[in-house]
Amino acid sequence: MKNNKFLSATFILLIGGFITKILGFLIRIIYTRMVGTSAINLYSLVMPTYSLMLTIATLSLPIVISKLVSEAKYKSLRILSNATFITIFINILMIIITFLTKDFIALNLLHDKRCSVLLLAMVFTFPFVSLSSILKGYFYGKQKMIPHTISNILEQIIRIILIFIIIPPLTLKSITHAVCGLILLSVASETISIITFLFFLPKHFVINKEDLKPDLITTKEIIKISLPTVSSRLIGNIGFFFEPIILTNILLFMGYSMDYILNEYGAYNAYSISLLAMPSFFIQAISSSLLPEITKYYYSNNIKMVKRRYKQALILSLGVGIFFSSLIFIFRDTLLLTLYNTLNGSTYIKILAPFFVLFYLEGPLQSVLQACGKFKTCMYITTVAIIVKLLSIFILSFCHIGMYALVIAEILDIMVIVYLDIKNIKKIF
């Protein structure tokens, strides 16, 4: 029965991920057609900054808590309460920092003053996303995927309803209001997610006052795992944050117009990457199920089962990657027209699709390393890949190839990560 937990957990997440992805695409189609390309471009411009700040605010808690809960060294309630205290402190700090730096980031780094109010809107979503992440990590660790699946579906349904109610009047005011509205929808959707998770907490989850108090040992353990994990993600998000900044500044210097940069960067992120990453819910499902499973077997010294799960995850991911990358490559124009009512980004997909087969291996490979406690290795791999990517963008942007500098850099980034992941996993086994 235990051997079936990985496959059953993966299957539940796959079904939930598929429904969530369909609803997510429906949201994107509705929103794109409501607000237009300009709003999507503005949203794409500010998203790297949001991802960076959110990574700091949430401290990679789903991964950390999932690992600690699956190890069963500490009481679950104690892990959750200590994680909550940590995240409250970090959230307050992030809100203050963002409030003080929003104008500087908007004017000097993103070159668009409208981003200032968007950054302010973003920080109000942090507490809700953080608390949802803590509860998500608990259920991952227990390998109970139904609460996560239901919460994701409910989140998307609430988003669709609110988009029809809130976005049209905001669009009439301005593009900034429309984008701001989309960002703040997260407050409502994450609240629904939190309520759903609380509903699914076990009845025997007795609240003990001692477990609710901050505990130095548990706090240290959370920080010990979260710091290298969040550092790895932080480095990735720093790269994502500097990506449009380096690209924009060099392309402007080379004579490209701001309109060209906004339109092409928006098309690259909102259409090309979005479409290519569409099947990523398969990979997220495999990675989320794999982490507690590998952790359990690795720390009980059952290396045979660790290798078995690793191979299963790799074969599944490779199959998904080959199938969907081929499908998107062949029907890219049809998919772009159907989903986004545009052909923008089609040429980028043509170049990226063959290499995106490897992209689908990243999640499971990183989960194996994290489950084996190799968080510093993950951080090292991410650092090398980001340096390669940003350096490539910097050099290639001077070659008068426009947005293709970013396309080539993306390919190099994927290849470096997968190569280093496999190399380090081989060392473990």
Secondary structure, 3 states (H helix, E strand, C coil): CHHHHHHHHHHHHHHHHHHHHHHHHHHHHHHHHHHCHHHHHHHHHHHHHHHHHHHHHHCCHHHHHHHHHHHCCCCHHHHHHHHHHHHHHHHHHHHHHHHHHHHHHHHHHCCCCCHHHHHHHHHCCHHHHHHHHHHHHHHHHCCCCHHHHHHHHHHHHHHHHHHHHHHHHHHHHCHHHHHHHHHHHHHHHHHHHHHHHHHHCCCCCCCCHHHHCCCHHHHHHHHHHHHHHHHHHHHHHHHHHHHHHHHHHHHHHCCCCHHHHHHHHHHHHHHHHHHHCCCHHHHHHHHHHHHHHHHHHHHCCCHHHHHHHHHHHHHHHHHHHHHHHHHHHHCHHHHHHHHHCCCCCHHHHHHHHHHHHHHHHHHHHHHHHHHCCCHHHHHHHHHHHHHHHHHHHHHHHHHCCCCHHHHHHHHHHHHHHHHHHHHHHHHHC
